[in-house]
Amino acid sequence: MKIEHIVIRHLEMDMKAPFTTSFGTFDKKEFLLLEAIDANGTIGWGESVAFNVPFYSEETVKTNWHMLEDFLIPLILHKEISHPSEVNEIFSAIRKNNMAKSALEGAIWDIYSQQTNQSLAHALGGTRKNIDVGISIGIQNSIEELVDIVNGFVKEGYKRIKVKIKPDWDVEVMRTLRKTFPDVAIMADANSAYRLADTELLKQLDDFDLMMIEQPLASDDIIDHAQLQQELATPICLDESIHSLEDARKAVELGSTKIINIKIGRVGGLTEAVKIHDYCKENNIPVWCGGMLESGVGRAHNVALTTLENFTLPGDTASSSRYFEKDIIEPEVIAENGSIEVPETAGIGYTVNRDTVESYTVAKKEYK
């Protein structure tokens, strides 16, 4: 394939309710939507998951646009590509900036799967027809409010409840949830809010039979996590620390993690995500697909990736309606009783509604 035309759009979508983690609160989702068009007119869609502020990582909406415009698009435009996995190598000279890389690579994977008349899931090597999903719940104003929210999602059938924690919003929160929901799969997500000095506090979480505690320590750490895992019965899952297959290998060999959260944007695209999946499968490390408050395009990519064999734990890809009044795809992603049916049509399996996209667009630029 040869990419002849790329469009970057900056979108702003109001969220139904604020989403709060240990590093900040979001009431609006700003992101870049990429449209890539090949010489035959086939259109592929990709989404950058970078936020407008560098809370989760150093990348932002603005830095992603800069990287795409000045470095990544020039490496791809008018270049003959036989398979989307080549994009990973083409971009290898550019350090980090994984979310920007992922957005463009994802659009090319979409084009490739359409050209080969297969679903994106099948193109990636996925086999599942349905995927199990959980829900991610931000920090609330009170434990009582949190319990009410969790109860609603349990009734909807979500297969796993992920709750954000931070210092002073942790042990009592989990104690109450486990007492109220003794048979529900629950995990805690710390988003790097703790340090090794908090080991004794974190050990208290062992009392609540959690599936895992996600990224308790620093976002760039794998050494202290290895020491902490020796002290905890609860499995540690790494998120922010894993940006590549090499990061995953080192973390597993050090004993820093028993579970890995694979986020497509964080690791630089679908190609690297599949490599990490395959390594973890070989080493008996279960994986799951994390979420970044994506719009429908990003959710479609997450759905496709989660069809791979070693995604044995429910991911974060909840229904579009959980976050937005109106998503940019049709049909919207819908979870029923904690499960999403995987599209079988060629490409990402969903149609992008251009009118809705334009209504959310605040900036746009084309590259030919």
N, C-alpha and C positions, 0 to 999 in steps of 0.2 A: 504494500500500500504506500501511497505518497500523500502526505497531509498538505493540502494547498490553501487552507483557510482556517483560521482559528479566531474565535470570538471570546473575549473575557467580559463577564458581567459581574458587577458588584451588587449583590442583593441584600436587602434588609427585610426580615420577616419578624413580625411581632410574635412573641411567645404567649401562650395562653396564661401562663403563670410564671413568676420569677423562678429561676433554678439556681440554688445556692450550694456551693462547695466550700471547702476550707480555704480556697484561694480567691473566691469572688462570687458575685451574683450576676446572672444574665437575665435580662427581660426582653432582649431583642437578639435575634440571630443574624449576624452579618457574615457574609461569606462570598467567595468567588465561585461562579458557575462557569465552566469551560465548555464550549461547543467546538468540536473539531470536525472538519469536513475533508474527505479525501478526494482524489481526482475523479472518482466516479459519482460523487455527490452523496456518499454515505456519511451520515452524521453520528458522531459519538459524543457522549456527555460525561463530564467529570466534575467533581466538586472538591474544592479545598476546604479542609476542616479547621483551618486556622481561625482563631478568634480575633476580634478587633483589638484585644489587649494581650500582652505576653504573659498571661498568668499560667497557662498550662505548659507552654513551651516558649522559646524565643521567637517563634514565627508569629506573624500577624497578617491580617488581610492586606495591609499596605506592603509589607515586605514580600509577601507572596506575589503580588502584582509586579513588583520590581524584578523579582527573580525570573518570573515567567517572561516578561517583556524583554528584558535585557540579556538573559542568558539561556533559558530553557527553550523557549519558542524558536529562537534562531538555530538551535541545535537540531530541531525536528522539522521545521517548515521546509517543504520541497525535497525532503530526504527520503529515499526508498527504504522502507522497513518491511521485512518479510514476516516478522512475528513481534508482538508487543513486548515480549521478554527482552528484546534487544534494547528497548528504551532504558531499562535499568543500567545497562552497560554504557550507553551513550551519555547518560547523566552522571556517570561515576566520577568524572573529573570535577564536578561541582560539589563542594563540601556541604553536607547536611541539607537544610532547606527541604526536608522530606515531604512536607505537606504540599508545597508547590509542585514538586516532582510528581507526587501521587495524583494530583488533579489532572495533569496532562496525560500521564500514563493510563489513568483510568478511562479517559475518553478514547484513547487508542485501543484499549482492550475491548471497549464497546463496539468500535468500528470492526475490529477483527472478528468478533463473534458474529456480527451481522454478515460479514463477507463470507464466512464459513458456514452460515445458516445453522447456528447453534446458540443456545442460551449462554450467557456469560458464565453461569454456574458450570455448565458442561465444559466450556472452553478452559476453565480453571482446573478441571478434573473432579468436580463435585458430582455426587451421586444422589443426595437426598432430595426427596420430593417435598418434604416439609421440614422446617427447622423449629426447634424449641427456643423460646425467648423469655427473658426476664424483664424486669423494670428497674430503672435507676431513679432513686428518690433523693432530692436535695435536702439540705438542712432546713428544718422547719422552726416555727416560733415556739413550739412546745412539744413535749413527748406525746401529749394527748392528741394534738393535731396530726402528728406523724402516725400514730396508731390508727386513726380514722382513715388516713390516706392508704396505708398498707392494707387495711381491711378491704378497701374498695378494690385494690389490685388483686388481692388474693381471690376475691369473689369473681373477678374477671378471668381467673385461671392462669395468670402468669406463673411460669415455672420456677422463678427465682426472684427474690427481692434483694436489691442492692441499696444500701443506705449509706449516705455520706456521713463521715464522722470527722471530728476535730477535737482538740483538748477541751474538756468540759462538756462535750457532746459526744460521749462514747460509751463508757461502761454502763451507766444507768439506762441509756437509750437501748442498748443491746439486751440488757437484763429484762427490761419491760417488754421488748418485742418478743424475746424467746418465751417469756411467761405467757404472753397473750397468744402467740402463734407457735405452739410447741412442735408442730409437724411441718412447718414451712421452711423451705430452703432459704436461708438468709446469709448475706455476706456484708462485710463492712469495707468501705472504700475511704482511705485516709488522704489520698492525694498529697502525700509527702508531708503531712502535718506534724509528724513526730520525729524524735531523735532516739539514738540508742539509749540515752539516759532514761527514756520512758519505758524501758523493758518491763519493769515490774507492773506498771499500769497496763501495758498491752497483754501481759500474761493473764490478767483477769478476764480477758475475752475468751480464753480457753474454756471457761465455764459454760459457754452458751452454744456449743456445738455449731459453730459457723462453718459455712462451706470454705471460706477463706477470708483473709484480710488483705486488701489490695493496696500496694505501694504505701506501706506505713512510713518509711524513711525517705531520705532525700531523693529527689528526682533523678540524680545522676549517679546514684550509689548502687553497687552490688556487693561491696565488702561488708558493710555493717549489716546488710540484710542477711548475709550468710550467718553472722554471729547471732542475730536475732532469731533466725529460724531454728537454730539449735536450742533456743530457750522456749520456743512456742510449740504447742501441740497443733494449733491451728495452722493450716497451710498458708504460706505467704504467696501471693500472686504479684508478679511484677508487671507494671504498666509503663510509666514514664521512663524507666531505666532501659527499656528495650527498644532500640532504634534500628536494629539490623540482625541478621542471622548470627554474626559474630558476637553481638551483645548477648543474644539468647544462649549461645554455646558457653560463653564464659560464666554466665549466671548459673546455668545448670551444673556445670562442672564444679563451681565453687559451693554449690548447695544453697544458693541465695534464694531460690524459688522452687516451689513444687507445682506451680500453675503459671501459665503465661497468658496475658490478655493481648491479643493481636489487634491493633488498630491500623487500618490500611494507611491512613495519612501519616501516622507517627513513624511507620517503618519505611516510608518512601514509595508505596504502591503495592499493587496486587502481586507482582512478581516476587518481591521480597517477602510478602506475607505468606505466599505459598511455600517458599523456601523454609521459613521459620516453622510453619505447620509441619512440613515433612521431617525436619530435624526433631521436633518435639515428639512426633509420632514414633520415630525410631528410638527415642529415649524415654518413652512412657511418661511424658509430661503432657497432661491434658491442656487444651487451649480453648479459649472462647473469644468471641468478637466483641470488642468494646465499642461504645458509642460516643459521639462528639456532638450531640444535638443536631445531627445532619438533617438536611432537607431530603426529599424523596430520592434524588439522584444518589446521594451518599448512602442512603438506606438500601437502595437497590444493589449497590456494590457490596454492602455488608451482607445482605441476604445471600447473594451469589457465593461469596467466600465461605460463609458458614455451612455450605453444603458439603465441604470437604470432610473426610472421614474422622479426623482427630478433633473436630469441634464437638466435643462430647458434653460440654457444659453450656447451659443457656446463655445467650449473649444479651446485649443491650438494645437490640433493634426492636423497640416497641412500635405500636401503631403510630402513624403520622399524627392522628388526632390527639395523641397524648400531649403533643407540644404545640401544634399549629392549627389555627382555624381552617386554613386551606393550604394544602401542600402544592408543590409545583408539578406533580406527576398525576397521571390517571391510569388505572385506579390508584388510590392512595395505598400505602402499605398498611395492611390490616392484620392484626394478631387476633385470632379467635381461640379462646381457651388456652392461651400461652403458646400458640403455634402459628407460623406463617407459611402459607402455601407458596412454593417457589415457582416463579413464572417459567414457562417452557418455551416461550417465543424467543426468536433470535435477538441477541443483544441483552440489554439490562432488563427487558421484559415489561417495562412501563413506558408510557408515552408522556413526554414532557409537554405541558400545557403552556404554549408560548404566550398566550394572553396573560396568564397568571405570572409567568416569569417577568414579563414587561411591567406588570403592575408593582412588582417588588424591586425592580432595577433602579439603582441610583446613579450608576455609571456604566459605560460600555465602550469597548474599543475592539476594532477588528484588525487582524494581521493577515496579509496575503503575500 
